[in-house]
Structure formats: structure tokens, C-alpha cells
């Protein structure tokens, strides 16, 4: 069986956690605790486009907030 996370023809959704990190997730696999669907279901390409346009800073939210406080 092929890895469902690598299926170019699969149906995916985008998940986000409390740290505003994003994950591309196969539609047929249960959403893990601590993650919330924010886009999809859609094609892999559409989900990748969503992630690329909505997650430009890869640092966890807590780290971004700490850096913002330091730079004041």
C-alpha cells in the first residue's frame, strides 16, 4: 500500500494547530487531537497552494510572539 501522505491524486485538507503550524492531511485519515481543519477537502495542489499563501513564517506562534516582544 502506498503512503497516503504522498498520493498526488489524493484528496487532502489543511490542518492548523494552536501554534498556527500547518499540515497537509489526507481526507480519509482522522484529524489528530490538537489540530483543526481550515481548508479542504481539495486536491493536493490546492492544499499546498493554501499552505504556501497562509503560512509564510514557519516559526511556532509562541516563538514569533516572543521575538516580537524582544524587538519592541
N, CA, C and O atoms as a Tripos MOL2 file, in Angstrom:
@<TRIPOS>MOLECULE
protein
  288   287    72     0     0
PROTEIN
NO_CHARGES

@<TRIPOS>ATOM
      1 N           0.8540   -1.1970    0.0000 N.3       1 UNK1
      2 CA          0.0000    0.0000    0.0000 C.3       1 UNK1
      3 C           0.8890    1.2460    0.0000 C.2       1 UNK1
      4 O           1.8760    1.3140    0.7330 O.2       1 UNK1
      5 N           0.5390    2.2040   -0.8070 N.am      2 UNK2
      6 CA          1.2920    3.4570   -0.9070 C.3       2 UNK2
      7 C           1.0130    4.3510    0.2960 C.2       2 UNK2
      8 O          -0.0280    4.2310    0.9430 O.2       2 UNK2
      9 N           1.9270    5.2220    0.5800 N.am      3 UNK3
     10 CA          1.7830    6.1810    1.6720 C.3       3 UNK3
     11 C           0.7070    7.2060    1.2950 C.2       3 UNK3
     12 O           0.8630    7.9040    0.2930 O.2       3 UNK3
     13 N          -0.3890    7.3170    2.0740 N.am      4 UNK4
     14 CA         -1.4670    8.2520    1.7140 C.3       4 UNK4
     15 C          -1.0390    9.7200    1.7790 C.2       4 UNK4
     16 O          -1.7120   10.5810    1.2140 O.2       4 UNK4
     17 N           0.0590   10.0110    2.4530 N.am      5 UNK5
     18 CA          0.5460   11.3830    2.5510 C.3       5 UNK5
     19 C           1.2940   11.8100    1.2800 C.2       5 UNK5
     20 O           1.5640   12.9940    1.0830 O.2       5 UNK5
     21 N           1.6210   10.8470    0.4310 N.am      6 UNK6
     22 CA          2.3760   11.1290   -0.7920 C.3       6 UNK6
     23 C           1.5600   10.9750   -2.0660 C.2       6 UNK6
     24 O           2.1080   11.1090   -3.1600 O.2       6 UNK6
     25 N           0.2730   10.6990   -1.9550 N.am      7 UNK7
     26 CA         -0.5620   10.4350   -3.1220 C.3       7 UNK7
     27 C          -0.8640   11.7330   -3.8720 C.2       7 UNK7
     28 O          -1.6210   12.5690   -3.3780 O.2       7 UNK7
     29 N          -0.2810   11.9090   -5.0590 N.am      8 UNK8
     30 CA         -0.5300   13.1580   -5.8000 C.3       8 UNK8
     31 C          -1.9750   13.3030   -6.2590 C.2       8 UNK8
     32 O          -2.4230   14.4130   -6.5480 O.2       8 UNK8
     33 N          -2.7090   12.1970   -6.3300 N.am      9 UNK9
     34 CA         -4.1050   12.2360   -6.7620 C.3       9 UNK9
     35 C          -5.0770   12.1480   -5.5950 C.2       9 UNK9
     36 O          -6.2850   12.0450   -5.8060 O.2       9 UNK9
     37 N          -4.5700   12.1870   -4.3710 N.am     10 UNK10
     38 CA         -5.4170   12.0620   -3.1910 C.3      10 UNK10
     39 C          -6.2090   13.3230   -2.9010 C.2      10 UNK10
     40 O          -5.9780   14.3800   -3.4880 O.2      10 UNK10
     41 N          -7.1410   13.1800   -1.9840 N.am     11 UNK11
     42 CA         -7.9390   14.3100   -1.5070 C.3      11 UNK11
     43 C          -7.3900   14.6700   -0.1290 C.2      11 UNK11
     44 O          -7.2400   13.8110    0.7390 O.2      11 UNK11
     45 N          -7.0970   15.9450    0.0510 N.am     12 UNK12
     46 CA         -6.4400   16.4160    1.2680 C.3      12 UNK12
     47 C          -7.2210   17.5450    1.9260 C.2      12 UNK12
     48 O          -8.1490   18.1170    1.3530 O.2      12 UNK12
     49 N          -6.8080   17.8380    3.1450 N.am     13 UNK13
     50 CA         -7.2660   19.0360    3.8390 C.3      13 UNK13
     51 C          -6.0500   19.6450    4.5290 C.2      13 UNK13
     52 O          -5.0340   18.9790    4.7300 O.2      13 UNK13
     53 N          -6.1680   20.9020    4.8820 N.am     14 UNK14
     54 CA         -5.1050   21.5820    5.6120 C.3      14 UNK14
     55 C          -5.5490   21.7030    7.0630 C.2      14 UNK14
     56 O          -6.6660   22.1290    7.3550 O.2      14 UNK14
     57 N          -4.6500   21.3200    7.9660 N.am     15 UNK15
     58 CA         -4.9060   21.4220    9.3970 C.3      15 UNK15
     59 C          -4.0020   22.4810    9.9970 C.2      15 UNK15
     60 O          -2.9170   22.7530    9.4840 O.2      15 UNK15
     61 N          -4.4630   23.0840   11.1010 N.am     16 UNK16
     62 CA         -3.6650   24.0620   11.8410 C.3      16 UNK16
     63 C          -3.7510   23.6960   13.3170 C.2      16 UNK16
     64 O          -4.8000   23.2780   13.8060 O.2      16 UNK16
     65 N          -2.6150   23.8620   14.0290 N.am     17 UNK17
     66 CA         -2.6170   23.6000   15.4650 C.3      17 UNK17
     67 C          -2.5730   24.9130   16.2450 C.2      17 UNK17
     68 O          -2.6100   25.9920   15.6550 O.2      17 UNK17
     69 N          -2.4950   24.8180   17.5550 N.am     18 UNK18
     70 CA         -2.5210   26.0060   18.4180 C.3      18 UNK18
     71 C          -1.3340   26.9310   18.1780 C.2      18 UNK18
     72 O          -1.4070   28.1230   18.4780 O.2      18 UNK18
     73 N          -0.2530   26.3970   17.6450 N.am     19 UNK19
     74 CA          0.9300   27.2130   17.3370 C.3      19 UNK19
     75 C           0.8790   27.7750   15.9190 C.2      19 UNK19
     76 O           1.8630   28.3260   15.4250 O.2      19 UNK19
     77 N          -0.2720   27.6330   15.2730 N.am     20 UNK20
     78 CA         -0.5120   28.1170   13.9100 C.3      20 UNK20
     79 C           0.3920   27.4430   12.8740 C.2      20 UNK20
     80 O           0.6830   28.0130   11.8230 O.2      20 UNK20
     81 N           0.8270   26.2280   13.1860 N.am     21 UNK21
     82 CA          1.5700   25.4240   12.2260 C.3      21 UNK21
     83 C           0.5550   24.7110   11.3380 C.2      21 UNK21
     84 O          -0.5280   24.3410   11.7920 O.2      21 UNK21
     85 N           0.9060   24.5260   10.0940 N.am     22 UNK22
     86 CA          0.0030   23.9240    9.1090 C.3      22 UNK22
     87 C           0.4700   22.5100    8.7530 C.2      22 UNK22
     88 O           1.6590   22.1970    8.8090 O.2      22 UNK22
     89 N          -0.4900   21.6780    8.3910 N.am     23 UNK23
     90 CA         -0.1860   20.3180    7.9650 C.3      23 UNK23
     91 C          -1.1110   19.9180    6.8320 C.2      23 UNK23
     92 O          -2.3160   20.1630    6.8830 O.2      23 UNK23
     93 N          -0.5390   19.3010    5.8100 N.am     24 UNK24
     94 CA         -1.3060   18.7280    4.7120 C.3      24 UNK24
     95 C          -1.7260   17.3360    5.1690 C.2      24 UNK24
     96 O          -0.8750   16.5200    5.5230 O.2      24 UNK24
     97 N          -3.0260   17.0540    5.1650 N.am     25 UNK25
     98 CA         -3.5420   15.8290    5.7770 C.3      25 UNK25
     99 C          -4.5040   15.1130    4.8320 C.2      25 UNK25
    100 O          -5.4240   15.7350    4.3030 O.2      25 UNK25
    101 N          -4.3040   13.8280    4.6170 N.am     26 UNK26
    102 CA         -5.2350   13.0710    3.7690 C.3      26 UNK26
    103 C          -6.6490   13.0950    4.3500 C.2      26 UNK26
    104 O          -6.8390   12.9170    5.5530 O.2      26 UNK26
    105 N          -7.6210   13.3120    3.4960 N.am     27 UNK27
    106 CA         -9.0180   13.4290    3.9150 C.3      27 UNK27
    107 C          -9.5160   12.1690    4.6130 C.2      27 UNK27
    108 O         -10.3560   12.2600    5.5080 O.2      27 UNK27
    109 N          -9.0230   11.0030    4.2280 N.am     28 UNK28
    110 CA         -9.5200    9.7360    4.7630 C.3      28 UNK28
    111 C          -8.9130    9.3490    6.1100 C.2      28 UNK28
    112 O          -9.2700    8.3110    6.6670 O.2      28 UNK28
    113 N          -8.0100   10.1570    6.6370 N.am     29 UNK29
    114 CA         -7.3800    9.8560    7.9300 C.3      29 UNK29
    115 C          -7.9340   10.8330    8.9680 C.2      29 UNK29
    116 O          -8.0240   12.0360    8.7230 O.2      29 UNK29
    117 N          -8.3010   10.2940   10.1240 N.am     30 UNK30
    118 CA         -8.8890   11.1140   11.1870 C.3      30 UNK30
    119 C          -7.9540   12.2570   11.5850 C.2      30 UNK30
    120 O          -6.7350   12.1000   11.6460 O.2      30 UNK30
    121 N          -8.5580   13.3930   11.8490 N.am     31 UNK31
    122 CA         -7.7980   14.5680   12.2910 C.3      31 UNK31
    123 C          -7.2850   14.2990   13.7090 C.2      31 UNK31
    124 O          -8.0710   13.9460   14.5880 O.2      31 UNK31
    125 N          -5.9800   14.4600   13.9410 N.am     32 UNK32
    126 CA         -5.4350   14.1940   15.2720 C.3      32 UNK32
    127 C          -5.8410   15.2770   16.2740 C.2      32 UNK32
    128 O          -6.1400   16.4130   15.9060 O.2      32 UNK32
    129 N          -5.8420   14.8940   17.5350 N.am     33 UNK33
    130 CA         -6.1560   15.8450   18.6080 C.3      33 UNK33
    131 C          -5.2120   17.0330   18.5360 C.2      33 UNK33
    132 O          -4.0170   16.8820   18.2810 O.2      33 UNK33
    133 N          -5.7670   18.2170   18.7650 N.am     34 UNK34
    134 CA         -4.9600   19.4290   18.7660 C.3      34 UNK34
    135 C          -4.8540   20.1070   17.4050 C.2      34 UNK34
    136 O          -4.2250   21.1590   17.2870 O.2      34 UNK34
    137 N          -5.4500   19.5280   16.3960 N.am     35 UNK35
    138 CA         -5.4130   20.0900   15.0490 C.3      35 UNK35
    139 C          -6.8330   20.3900   14.5860 C.2      35 UNK35
    140 O          -7.7760   19.6840   14.9440 O.2      35 UNK35
    141 N          -6.9780   21.4520   13.7810 N.am     36 UNK36
    142 CA         -8.2810   21.8780   13.2880 C.3      36 UNK36
    143 C          -8.2270   22.0280   11.7690 C.2      36 UNK36
    144 O          -7.3090   22.6690   11.2560 O.2      36 UNK36
    145 N          -9.1800   21.4570   11.0380 N.am     37 UNK37
    146 CA         -9.2180   21.6750    9.5940 C.3      37 UNK37
    147 C          -9.5330   23.1450    9.2750 C.2      37 UNK37
    148 O         -10.4290   23.7370    9.8760 O.2      37 UNK37
    149 N          -8.7870   23.7260    8.3260 N.am     38 UNK38
    150 CA         -9.0160   25.1190    7.9290 C.3      38 UNK38
    151 C          -9.2270   25.2750    6.4250 C.2      38 UNK38
    152 O          -9.6310   26.3420    5.9620 O.2      38 UNK38
    153 N          -8.9560   24.2200    5.6660 N.am     39 UNK39
    154 CA         -9.1400   24.2810    4.2140 C.3      39 UNK39
    155 C          -9.3410   22.8630    3.6870 C.2      39 UNK39
    156 O          -8.7670   21.9030    4.2020 O.2      39 UNK39
    157 N         -10.1610   22.7550    2.6590 N.am     40 UNK40
    158 CA        -10.3840   21.4710    2.0230 C.3      40 UNK40
    159 C         -11.6750   20.8560    2.4980 C.2      40 UNK40
    160 O         -12.3940   21.4470    3.3040 O.2      40 UNK40
    161 N         -11.9680   19.6900    2.0100 N.am     41 UNK41
    162 CA        -11.1200   18.8360    1.1830 C.3      41 UNK41
    163 C         -10.9690   19.3830   -0.2320 C.2      41 UNK41
    164 O         -11.8670   20.0040   -0.8000 O.2      41 UNK41
    165 N          -9.7780   19.1140   -0.7670 N.am     42 UNK42
    166 CA         -9.4580   19.5820   -2.1160 C.3      42 UNK42
    167 C          -8.2810   18.7630   -2.6340 C.2      42 UNK42
    168 O          -7.8270   17.8210   -1.9850 O.2      42 UNK42
    169 N          -7.8040   19.1340   -3.8030 N.am     43 UNK43
    170 CA         -6.6550   18.4400   -4.3840 C.3      43 UNK43
    171 C          -5.3950   18.7430   -3.5790 C.2      43 UNK43
    172 O          -5.3380   19.7170   -2.8280 O.2      43 UNK43
    173 N          -4.4020   17.9020   -3.7510 N.am     44 UNK44
    174 CA         -3.1090   18.1270   -3.0780 C.3      44 UNK44
    175 C          -2.5470   19.4950   -3.4750 C.2      44 UNK44
    176 O          -2.0720   20.2450   -2.6220 O.2      44 UNK44
    177 N          -2.6030   19.8150   -4.7750 N.am     45 UNK45
    178 CA         -2.0560   21.0940   -5.2440 C.3      45 UNK45
    179 C          -2.7860   22.2860   -4.6260 C.2      45 UNK45
    180 O          -2.1480   23.2610   -4.2290 O.2      45 UNK45
    181 N          -4.1020   22.2170   -4.5410 N.am     46 UNK46
    182 CA         -4.8650   23.3170   -3.9480 C.3      46 UNK46
    183 C          -4.5100   23.4840   -2.4730 C.2      46 UNK46
    184 O          -4.4020   24.6070   -1.9810 O.2      46 UNK46
    185 N          -4.3310   22.3730   -1.7720 N.am     47 UNK47
    186 CA         -3.9700   22.4490   -0.3520 C.3      47 UNK47
    187 C          -2.5570   22.9950   -0.1650 C.2      47 UNK47
    188 O          -2.3100   23.7900    0.7410 O.2      47 UNK47
    189 N          -1.6390   22.5690   -1.0180 N.am     48 UNK48
    190 CA         -0.2690   23.1030   -0.9560 C.3      48 UNK48
    191 C          -0.2930   24.6060   -1.2360 C.2      48 UNK48
    192 O           0.3930   25.3640   -0.5500 O.2      48 UNK48
    193 N          -1.0560   25.0470   -2.2140 N.am     49 UNK49
    194 CA         -1.1740   26.4790   -2.5130 C.3      49 UNK49
    195 C          -1.7110   27.2380   -1.3020 C.2      49 UNK49
    196 O          -1.2320   28.3260   -0.9800 O.2      49 UNK49
    197 N          -2.7130   26.6570   -0.6310 N.am     50 UNK50
    198 CA         -3.2690   27.3000    0.5680 C.3      50 UNK50
    199 C          -2.1840   27.4510    1.6410 C.2      50 UNK50
    200 O          -2.0220   28.5260    2.2190 O.2      50 UNK50
    201 N          -1.4540   26.3840    1.8990 N.am     51 UNK51
    202 CA         -0.4010   26.4390    2.9220 C.3      51 UNK51
    203 C           0.6410   27.4880    2.5460 C.2      51 UNK51
    204 O           1.0440   28.2910    3.3870 O.2      51 UNK51
    205 N           1.0710   27.4850    1.3070 N.am     52 UNK52
    206 CA          2.0970   28.4370    0.8700 C.3      52 UNK52
    207 C           1.6320   29.8830    0.9850 C.2      52 UNK52
    208 O           2.4480   30.7720    1.2290 O.2      52 UNK52
    209 N           0.3440   30.1340    0.8160 N.am     53 UNK53
    210 CA         -0.1470   31.5150    0.8860 C.3      53 UNK53
    211 C          -0.5570   31.9340    2.2990 C.2      53 UNK53
    212 O          -0.7260   33.1260    2.5520 O.2      53 UNK53
    213 N          -0.7210   30.9900    3.2210 N.am     54 UNK54
    214 CA         -1.1840   31.3240    4.5670 C.3      54 UNK54
    215 C          -0.1640   31.0640    5.6710 C.2      54 UNK54
    216 O          -0.3870   31.4610    6.8150 O.2      54 UNK54
    217 N           0.9390   30.4120    5.3580 N.am     55 UNK55
    218 CA          1.9260   30.0790    6.3900 C.3      55 UNK55
    219 C           3.3020   30.5180    5.9180 C.2      55 UNK55
    220 O           4.1230   29.7000    5.5040 O.2      55 UNK55
    221 N           3.5380   31.8070    5.9850 N.am     56 UNK56
    222 CA          4.7840   32.3560    5.4660 C.3      56 UNK56
    223 C           5.9060   32.3690    6.5030 C.2      56 UNK56
    224 O           7.0810   32.4090    6.1380 O.2      56 UNK56
    225 N           5.5650   32.3350    7.7710 N.am     57 UNK57
    226 CA          6.5640   32.3150    8.8410 C.3      57 UNK57
    227 C           6.4650   30.9600    9.5380 C.2      57 UNK57
    228 O           5.4960   30.6920   10.2490 O.2      57 UNK57
    229 N           7.4580   30.1180    9.3360 N.am     58 UNK58
    230 CA          7.4020   28.7380    9.8150 C.3      58 UNK58
    231 C           7.5830   28.6010   11.3340 C.2      58 UNK58
    232 O           7.3770   27.5190   11.8850 O.2      58 UNK58
    233 N           7.9580   29.6700   11.9970 N.am     59 UNK59
    234 CA          8.1540   29.5740   13.4460 C.3      59 UNK59
    235 C           6.8140   29.3820   14.1550 C.2      59 UNK59
    236 O           5.8000   29.9330   13.7280 O.2      59 UNK59
    237 N           6.8100   28.5940   15.2460 N.am     60 UNK60
    238 CA          5.5760   28.4660   16.0370 C.3      60 UNK60
    239 C           5.1190   29.8410   16.5370 C.2      60 UNK60
    240 O           5.9380   30.7440   16.7090 O.2      60 UNK60
    241 N           3.8270   29.9960   16.7650 N.am     61 UNK61
    242 CA          3.2560   31.2800   17.1830 C.3      61 UNK61
    243 C           3.9090   31.8060   18.4490 C.2      61 UNK61
    244 O           4.1460   33.0090   18.5590 O.2      61 UNK61
    245 N           4.2070   30.9350   19.4100 N.am     62 UNK62
    246 CA          4.8270   31.3800   20.6600 C.3      62 UNK62
    247 C           6.2100   31.9860   20.4000 C.2      62 UNK62
    248 O           6.5730   32.9800   21.0290 O.2      62 UNK62
    249 N           6.9620   31.4130   19.5050 N.am     63 UNK63
    250 CA          8.2850   31.9390   19.1780 C.3      63 UNK63
    251 C           8.1750   33.2690   18.4430 C.2      63 UNK63
    252 O           8.9620   34.1820   18.6960 O.2      63 UNK63
    253 N           7.2110   33.3890   17.5410 N.am     64 UNK64
    254 CA          7.0040   34.6720   16.8460 C.3      64 UNK64
    255 C           6.6120   35.7600   17.8400 C.2      64 UNK64
    256 O           7.0850   36.8920   17.7420 O.2      64 UNK64
    257 N           5.7530   35.4220   18.7930 N.am     65 UNK65
    258 CA          5.3210   36.4000   19.7970 C.3      65 UNK65
    259 C           6.4910   36.8300   20.6760 C.2      65 UNK65
    260 O           6.6320   38.0110   20.9910 O.2      65 UNK65
    261 N           7.3200   35.8840   21.0690 N.am     66 UNK66
    262 CA          8.4900   36.2190   21.9010 C.3      66 UNK66
    263 C           9.4540   37.1220   21.1330 C.2      66 UNK66
    264 O          10.0120   38.0620   21.7010 O.2      66 UNK66
    265 N           9.6470   36.8460   19.8690 N.am     67 UNK67
    266 CA         10.5320   37.6800   19.0480 C.3      67 UNK67
    267 C           9.9630   39.0790   18.8910 C.2      67 UNK67
    268 O          10.7110   40.0570   18.8990 O.2      67 UNK67
    269 N           8.6510   39.1850   18.7470 N.am     68 UNK68
    270 CA          8.0080   40.4960   18.6150 C.3      68 UNK68
    271 C           8.1770   41.3080   19.9020 C.2      68 UNK68
    272 O           8.4070   42.5160   19.8510 O.2      68 UNK68
    273 N           8.0630   40.6430   21.0500 N.am     69 UNK69
    274 CA          8.2560   41.3590   22.3290 C.3      69 UNK69
    275 C           9.6940   41.8360   22.4840 C.2      69 UNK69
    276 O           9.9340   42.9180   23.0210 O.2      69 UNK69
    277 N          10.6370   41.0500   22.0250 N.am     70 UNK70
    278 CA         12.0520   41.3990   22.1220 C.3      70 UNK70
    279 C          12.3960   42.5700   21.2110 C.2      70 UNK70
    280 O          13.2630   43.3790   21.5410 O.2      70 UNK70
    281 N          11.7290   42.6640   20.0770 N.am     71 UNK71
    282 CA         12.0260   43.7080   19.0960 C.3      71 UNK71
    283 C          11.3290   45.0240   19.3440 C.2      71 UNK71
    284 O          11.4400   45.9460   18.5360 O.2      71 UNK71
    285 N          10.6140   45.1280   20.4420 N.am     72 UNK72
    286 CA          9.9190   46.4080   20.7300 C.3      72 UNK72
    287 C          10.8660   47.4350   21.2280 C.2      72 UNK72
    288 O          10.4590   48.5600   21.5180 O.2      72 UNK72
@<TRIPOS>BOND
     1     1     2 1
     2     2     3 1
     3     3     4 2
     4     3     5 am
     5     5     6 1
     6     6     7 1
     7     7     8 2
     8     7     9 am
     9     9    10 1
    10    10    11 1
    11    11    12 2
    12    11    13 am
    13    13    14 1
    14    14    15 1
    15    15    16 2
    16    15    17 am
    17    17    18 1
    18    18    19 1
    19    19    20 2
    20    19    21 am
    21    21    22 1
    22    22    23 1
    23    23    24 2
    24    23    25 am
    25    25    26 1
    26    26    27 1
    27    27    28 2
    28    27    29 am
    29    29    30 1
    30    30    31 1
    31    31    32 2
    32    31    33 am
    33    33    34 1
    34    34    35 1
    35    35    36 2
    36    35    37 am
    37    37    38 1
    38    38    39 1
    39    39    40 2
    40    39    41 am
    41    41    42 1
    42    42    43 1
    43    43    44 2
    44    43    45 am
    45    45    46 1
    46    46    47 1
    47    47    48 2
    48    47    49 am
    49    49    50 1
    50    50    51 1
    51    51    52 2
    52    51    53 am
    53    53    54 1
    54    54    55 1
    55    55    56 2
    56    55    57 am
    57    57    58 1
    58    58    59 1
    59    59    60 2
    60    59    61 am
    61    61    62 1
    62    62    63 1
    63    63    64 2
    64    63    65 am
    65    65    66 1
    66    66    67 1
    67    67    68 2
    68    67    69 am
    69    69    70 1
    70    70    71 1
    71    71    72 2
    72    71    73 am
    73    73    74 1
    74    74    75 1
    75    75    76 2
    76    75    77 am
    77    77    78 1
    78    78    79 1
    79    79    80 2
    80    79    81 am
    81    81    82 1
    82    82    83 1
    83    83    84 2
    84    83    85 am
    85    85    86 1
    86    86    87 1
    87    87    88 2
    88    87    89 am
    89    89    90 1
    90    90    91 1
    91    91    92 2
    92    91    93 am
    93    93    94 1
    94    94    95 1
    95    95    96 2
    96    95    97 am
    97    97    98 1
    98    98    99 1
    99    99   100 2
   100    99   101 am
   101   101   102 1
   102   102   103 1
   103   103   104 2
   104   103   105 am
   105   105   106 1
   106   106   107 1
   107   107   108 2
   108   107   109 am
   109   109   110 1
   110   110   111 1
   111   111   112 2
   112   111   113 am
   113   113   114 1
   114   114   115 1
   115   115   116 2
   116   115   117 am
   117   117   118 1
   118   118   119 1
   119   119   120 2
   120   119   121 am
   121   121   122 1
   122   122   123 1
   123   123   124 2
   124   123   125 am
   125   125   126 1
   126   126   127 1
   127   127   128 2
   128   127   129 am
   129   129   130 1
   130   130   131 1
   131   131   132 2
   132   131   133 am
   133   133   134 1
   134   134   135 1
   135   135   136 2
   136   135   137 am
   137   137   138 1
   138   138   139 1
   139   139   140 2
   140   139   141 am
   141   141   142 1
   142   142   143 1
   143   143   144 2
   144   143   145 am
   145   145   146 1
   146   146   147 1
   147   147   148 2
   148   147   149 am
   149   149   150 1
   150   150   151 1
   151   151   152 2
   152   151   153 am
   153   153   154 1
   154   154   155 1
   155   155   156 2
   156   155   157 am
   157   157   158 1
   158   158   159 1
   159   159   160 2
   160   159   161 am
   161   161   162 1
   162   162   163 1
   163   163   164 2
   164   163   165 am
   165   165   166 1
   166   166   167 1
   167   167   168 2
   168   167   169 am
   169   169   170 1
   170   170   171 1
   171   171   172 2
   172   171   173 am
   173   173   174 1
   174   174   175 1
   175   175   176 2
   176   175   177 am
   177   177   178 1
   178   178   179 1
   179   179   180 2
   180   179   181 am
   181   181   182 1
   182   182   183 1
   183   183   184 2
   184   183   185 am
   185   185   186 1
   186   186   187 1
   187   187   188 2
   188   187   189 am
   189   189   190 1
   190   190   191 1
   191   191   192 2
   192   191   193 am
   193   193   194 1
   194   194   195 1
   195   195   196 2
   196   195   197 am
   197   197   198 1
   198   198   199 1
   199   199   200 2
   200   199   201 am
   201   201   202 1
   202   202   203 1
   203   203   204 2
   204   203   205 am
   205   205   206 1
   206   206   207 1
   207   207   208 2
   208   207   209 am
   209   209   210 1
   210   210   211 1
   211   211   212 2
   212   211   213 am
   213   213   214 1
   214   214   215 1
   215   215   216 2
   216   215   217 am
   217   217   218 1
   218   218   219 1
   219   219   220 2
   220   219   221 am
   221   221   222 1
   222   222   223 1
   223   223   224 2
   224   223   225 am
   225   225   226 1
   226   226   227 1
   227   227   228 2
   228   227   229 am
   229   229   230 1
   230   230   231 1
   231   231   232 2
   232   231   233 am
   233   233   234 1
   234   234   235 1
   235   235   236 2
   236   235   237 am
   237   237   238 1
   238   238   239 1
   239   239   240 2
   240   239   241 am
   241   241   242 1
   242   242   243 1
   243   243   244 2
   244   243   245 am
   245   245   246 1
   246   246   247 1
   247   247   248 2
   248   247   249 am
   249   249   250 1
   250   250   251 1
   251   251   252 2
   252   251   253 am
   253   253   254 1
   254   254   255 1
   255   255   256 2
   256   255   257 am
   257   257   258 1
   258   258   259 1
   259   259   260 2
   260   259   261 am
   261   261   262 1
   262   262   263 1
   263   263   264 2
   264   263   265 am
   265   265   266 1
   266   266   267 1
   267   267   268 2
   268   267   269 am
   269   269   270 1
   270   270   271 1
   271   271   272 2
   272   271   273 am
   273   273   274 1
   274   274   275 1
   275   275   276 2
   276   275   277 am
   277   277   278 1
   278   278   279 1
   279   279   280 2
   280   279   281 am
   281   281   282 1
   282   282   283 1
   283   283   284 2
   284   283   285 am
   285   285   286 1
   286   286   287 1
   287   287   288 2
@<TRIPOS>SUBSTRUCTURE
     1 UNK1         2 RESIDUE 1 A UNK
     2 UNK2         6 RESIDUE 1 A UNK
     3 UNK3        10 RESIDUE 1 A UNK
     4 UNK4        14 RESIDUE 1 A UNK
     5 UNK5        18 RESIDUE 1 A UNK
     6 UNK6        22 RESIDUE 1 A UNK
     7 UNK7        26 RESIDUE 1 A UNK
     8 UNK8        30 RESIDUE 1 A UNK
     9 UNK9        34 RESIDUE 1 A UNK
    10 UNK10       38 RESIDUE 1 A UNK
    11 UNK11       42 RESIDUE 1 A UNK
    12 UNK12       46 RESIDUE 1 A UNK
    13 UNK13       50 RESIDUE 1 A UNK
    14 UNK14       54 RESIDUE 1 A UNK
    15 UNK15       58 RESIDUE 1 A UNK
    16 UNK16       62 RESIDUE 1 A UNK
    17 UNK17       66 RESIDUE 1 A UNK
    18 UNK18       70 RESIDUE 1 A UNK
    19 UNK19       74 RESIDUE 1 A UNK
    20 UNK20       78 RESIDUE 1 A UNK
    21 UNK21       82 RESIDUE 1 A UNK
    22 UNK22       86 RESIDUE 1 A UNK
    23 UNK23       90 RESIDUE 1 A UNK
    24 UNK24       94 RESIDUE 1 A UNK
    25 UNK25       98 RESIDUE 1 A UNK
    26 UNK26      102 RESIDUE 1 A UNK
    27 UNK27      106 RESIDUE 1 A UNK
    28 UNK28      110 RESIDUE 1 A UNK
    29 UNK29      114 RESIDUE 1 A UNK
    30 UNK30      118 RESIDUE 1 A UNK
    31 UNK31      122 RESIDUE 1 A UNK
    32 UNK32      126 RESIDUE 1 A UNK
    33 UNK33      130 RESIDUE 1 A UNK
    34 UNK34      134 RESIDUE 1 A UNK
    35 UNK35      138 RESIDUE 1 A UNK
    36 UNK36      142 RESIDUE 1 A UNK
    37 UNK37      146 RESIDUE 1 A UNK
    38 UNK38      150 RESIDUE 1 A UNK
    39 UNK39      154 RESIDUE 1 A UNK
    40 UNK40      158 RESIDUE 1 A UNK
    41 UNK41      162 RESIDUE 1 A UNK
    42 UNK42      166 RESIDUE 1 A UNK
    43 UNK43      170 RESIDUE 1 A UNK
    44 UNK44      174 RESIDUE 1 A UNK
    45 UNK45      178 RESIDUE 1 A UNK
    46 UNK46      182 RESIDUE 1 A UNK
    47 UNK47      186 RESIDUE 1 A UNK
    48 UNK48      190 RESIDUE 1 A UNK
    49 UNK49      194 RESIDUE 1 A UNK
    50 UNK50      198 RESIDUE 1 A UNK
    51 UNK51      202 RESIDUE 1 A UNK
    52 UNK52      206 RESIDUE 1 A UNK
    53 UNK53      210 RESIDUE 1 A UNK
    54 UNK54      214 RESIDUE 1 A UNK
    55 UNK55      218 RESIDUE 1 A UNK
    56 UNK56      222 RESIDUE 1 A UNK
    57 UNK57      226 RESIDUE 1 A UNK
    58 UNK58      230 RESIDUE 1 A UNK
    59 UNK59      234 RESIDUE 1 A UNK
    60 UNK60      238 RESIDUE 1 A UNK
    61 UNK61      242 RESIDUE 1 A UNK
    62 UNK62      246 RESIDUE 1 A UNK
    63 UNK63      250 RESIDUE 1 A UNK
    64 UNK64      254 RESIDUE 1 A UNK
    65 UNK65      258 RESIDUE 1 A UNK
    66 UNK66      262 RESIDUE 1 A UNK
    67 UNK67      266 RESIDUE 1 A UNK
    68 UNK68      270 RESIDUE 1 A UNK
    69 UNK69      274 RESIDUE 1 A UNK
    70 UNK70      278 RESIDUE 1 A UNK
    71 UNK71      282 RESIDUE 1 A UNK
    72 UNK72      286 RESIDUE 1 A UNK
